[in-house]
Amino acid sequence: MRERAPSHNWLPPYLLLEAELYGEAGRHEDQLQLLDEVHCLMREQGQPVGEAEVYRLRASALRARGAAAEDIDDCYQHSIEMARRQSAKFWELRAAVSRARFWCDQGRPAEAREMLANVYGPIADSYSGPLHFATWRMEWGQGR
């Protein structure tokens, strides 16, 4: 575990970014170890703000390592639930998109579309910027 002062509240987001980079580099064991460290640090600091991202990244690492589909899906589900408890729409959408991709790869595109519609629809309905519902329909609509 890294040496750190307990007041380093800024450290978890940076470690999450590092964990994501480990995953992109194919260093999934290092990624999982760092995610464990980040999760402990968040709990020590009482700052679970990025906890949903910890579980999303864990699911991605498990997926890359060929873990059981149930374990991967449980991590995605936990990520979505954490984001909802925190009213963190960005993290919820990010986890839902990752889970939808996983479900599509598992041959479950209809379930993926339904889940994304439930998460993305309310966001798109209340937001007129780049997250427009039509963009989602083009990518995840009936043609996919």
Buried (B, 14 or more C-beta within 10 A) or exposed (E): EEEEEEEEEEBBBEBBEBBBEBBEEEBBEBBBBBBBBBBEBBEEBEBBBBBBBBBBBBBBBBBBEEBEBEEBBBBBBBBBBBBBEBEBBEBBBBBBBBBBBBBBEEEBBEBBBEBBBEBBEEBBEEEEEEBEBEEBBEEBEEEE
